[in-house]
Amino acid sequence: MESNSILNQFYEFLQEDLFLSSAELAVVRNQQHSVTSLTNLPMLLWQYGLVSLEQLQRVLDWLDHQTLLNLL
């Protein structure tokens, strides 16, 4: 399971780069208990209509970048 630090960075990215509001993020946070991995969160964002396909790609790119950083 991912650390809270990565999750916090992820939420910060969503708010600062994609301009998601706290209310929008609350939708995802409320579902988080049923989400087993940070990698599932982007699909929840898209399913709930909180991000466009373009934004979804940015989210996935961000996650890929974080994975690469953790490997170094």
C-alpha positions as CSV (number, residue, x, y, z in Angstrom):
1,M,0.0,0.0,0.0
2,E,1.3,3.5,-0.8
3,S,2.4,5.8,1.9
4,N,0.3,8.7,3.1
5,S,3.0,11.0,1.8
6,I,2.5,9.9,-1.8
7,L,-1.3,10.1,-1.4
8,N,-1.0,13.6,0.0
9,Q,1.2,14.6,-2.9
10,F,-1.4,13.1,-5.3
11,Y,-4.2,15.1,-3.8
12,E,-2.0,18.2,-3.9
13,F,-1.3,17.6,-7.6
14,L,-5.1,17.2,-8.3
15,Q,-5.9,20.5,-6.5
16,E,-3.0,22.6,-7.8
17,D,-2.5,21.3,-11.3
18,L,-6.0,20.1,-12.2
19,F,-7.8,22.6,-10.1
20,L,-10.1,20.0,-8.4
21,S,-12.0,21.4,-5.4
22,S,-12.0,20.0,-1.9
23,A,-15.6,19.0,-2.5
24,E,-14.7,17.1,-5.7
25,L,-11.8,15.3,-3.9
26,A,-14.1,14.4,-1.1
27,V,-16.1,12.2,-3.5
28,V,-12.9,10.2,-4.2
29,R,-11.8,10.2,-0.5
30,N,-15.2,8.8,0.5
31,Q,-14.6,5.9,-1.9
32,Q,-11.0,5.5,-0.9
33,H,-11.8,2.9,1.8
34,S,-12.9,0.5,-1.1
35,V,-9.9,1.4,-3.2
36,T,-7.0,-1.0,-2.8
37,S,-4.4,1.0,-4.7
38,L,-3.6,4.5,-5.6
39,T,-3.6,3.3,-9.2
40,N,-7.4,2.9,-9.0
41,L,-8.1,6.4,-8.0
42,P,-7.6,7.9,-11.5
43,M,-10.4,5.7,-12.8
44,L,-12.7,6.9,-10.0
45,L,-12.0,10.5,-10.9
46,W,-12.9,9.8,-14.5
47,Q,-16.0,7.6,-13.6
48,Y,-17.4,10.4,-11.5
49,G,-16.7,13.0,-14.2
50,L,-14.2,14.9,-12.2
51,V,-11.5,14.7,-14.9
52,S,-11.6,14.7,-18.7
53,L,-9.7,12.1,-20.7
54,E,-6.9,14.6,-21.2
55,Q,-6.7,15.2,-17.5
56,L,-6.9,11.5,-16.8
57,Q,-3.8,11.1,-19.0
58,R,-2.0,13.8,-17.0
59,V,-2.9,11.9,-13.8
60,L,-1.6,8.6,-15.1
61,D,1.6,10.4,-16.3
62,W,2.0,11.9,-12.8
63,L,1.7,8.4,-11.2
64,D,4.1,6.9,-13.7
65,H,6.6,9.7,-12.8
66,Q,6.2,9.0,-9.1
67,T,6.8,5.3,-9.7
68,L,10.0,6.1,-11.6
69,L,11.2,8.4,-8.8
70,N,10.6,5.6,-6.2
71,L,12.7,3.2,-8.2
72,L,15.7,5.5,-8.3
